[in-house]
Amino acid sequence: MTKRTIAGTIGLLAFLTILVVGSAVSKNNQKQYIPYTQFMTYMHDDKVSEILLTNGAKMEVTLKDDKRHYVTDNPRNANFKELLLLNGVHVKEGNALSGQSVAQSCFSLVFIGALIFMFHRTTNKNKLAMSMGVSELAEDKKIGIDFNSIAGNEEAKESVSDIVDFIKNPEKYDKYGARMPKGVIFYGSPGTGKTLMAKAIAGEADVPF
């Protein structure tokens, strides 16, 4: 999956989230609340056409005269459905999601998608960095610089010869409990060969610079 495909997927999910949440909120805003007592009056007057029963605290009511959807309290009584049917009310059952629940579900989907996108992006960056590092190391190994490339500086060469031997034969020093130095400081004016000496050490030890 390319970066462009992933970005397009995330954008599509974000768009669908806005669309669904906006639709849910708009739909909920169109449902006028009526008190339960008013609903019972409508039902006894044979004005109720349909009821959508859910497992939530509210239920949807459709009246015969205007076909609009209203919301009222759900008594969640075991005999309530039978009462509705005896009064000639068409009953539907479902688990309608509220606007908030829809928003939470869609947000979770977008969040997971964003995590997947970030994971792929990080993985690709790491792969690129590793591939660049390998190529750079390969190039560094081909520098071909050793102590013979440096004219003079015999004292400096002798001082770092132990480091070269330590890198090439670490088991010899491990046997005596010796530890590799954490670093070497080269000092001097610019142009005195500090970088060249470091490259020569890497070349002598046959390790990347």
Disulfide bonds with the S-S distance in Angstrom:
none
